[in-house]
Amino acid sequence: MHIALIGAGRIGRLHARILAATPGVDELIVADLATDLAATVAAETAAQPMASGSHRAAVSAASSIDAAMDAAEAIVIAAATDAHGTLIRAAVGRGKPTFCEKPLAADLAETLEIAALVEASGVPFQLGFQRRFDPAYREARRLVESGELGTLYTIRLAGHDPAPPHEAYIPVSGGLFRDFSIHDFDVLRWLTGTEVEEVYAVGSVRGFPVFAKYNDVDTAVATLRCVDGTLAVLTVARHDPLGYDIRTELFGSKDSVSVGLGPQTPMRSLEPGVPPPAGPAWPNFLVRFESAYVAEFAEFVRVARRETTTPCTARDGVAALLIAEAATRSRLEGRPVRLSEFAS
């Protein structure tokens, strides 16, 4: 299979390395509006050392995004958020299986439009919610589905980034909940197998005044109620000096489990005699979820070949964004917000 990778930025560079090593990918064509960047990433990827007997696709750079899309059999979009809608339309319009990093689009109206377009096209499509492919998250879902956790009482989610983004990113990010927490909102739906019906969120600027300039926050908490009665609490922060802290804790009538708790968790216990985590702490999401990205793209190859149906649909993207929209409105208006307030 010949795959076009659109976008050669930070996550595009990671995706290039993983896609080139994915079985079933024979050629990877890298494209970016900055053609020199695409050429650099293609050359770096082709030059990566390869273990004996391992796979690597041929890697090249395209002269343009259109040229890459025309030459490929499937398309992976890892460009900036504001380009997602346009690129999905172009890929689906060519009838080519498409993978896109979250989100579908920059706002709810366009997200709904893109989801409808994808569904009407019948083109295989996968959205980039990589946590669904992480081994620990998958085991947590199995425990819920099998009934081994019993009645699910509450879920605690933590999303703490090691450092805030640069200022130029803040006004185009969509805000803390839409940008950062959307993975937590998706994984909450996926783990529980149910939908969120109401959100109450508060936030503040605790360490970085630049966020107030754009009516955003660097620290927030949200409580969420699912339609089956399950309750969830999310803490989210733009700064954790110890590293990248992503955890999910599930408390049930038969068992309690945690995802993200281990030797690389940037958290230490103050109980006497308990040693600190062995470390090193996860520095960022690229390291924490690399194995999940590997599994995610292996699955996309199967989706693109029409061997299986997509595990992450465009409609999943709509559902997660609706929760983020409710959390954002709740923070701004200081009240609980029901998802039924939004057209979906």
Secondary structure as UniProt FT lines:
FT   STRAND          2..6
FT   HELIX           10..20
FT   TURN            23..24
FT   STRAND          27..31
FT   HELIX           35..46
FT   TURN            52..53
FT   STRAND          58..61
FT   HELIX           65..71
FT   STRAND          74..77
FT   HELIX           81..83
FT   HELIX           84..93
FT   TURN            94..95
FT   STRAND          98..101
FT   HELIX           108..121
FT   STRAND          125..128
FT   HELIX           130..133
FT   HELIX           135..146
FT   TURN            147..149
FT   STRAND          152..160
FT   HELIX           167..172
FT   HELIX           176..179
FT   TURN            180..181
FT   HELIX           182..192
FT   STRAND          196..204
FT   HELIX           209..214
FT   STRAND          219..226
FT   TURN            227..228
FT   STRAND          231..237
FT   TURN            241..242
FT   STRAND          245..252
FT   STRAND          256..259
FT   TURN            263..264
FT   TURN            272..273
FT   HELIX           285..288
FT   HELIX           290..304
FT   TURN            305..306
FT   HELIX           314..333
FT   STRAND          337..338
FT   HELIX           339..341
//
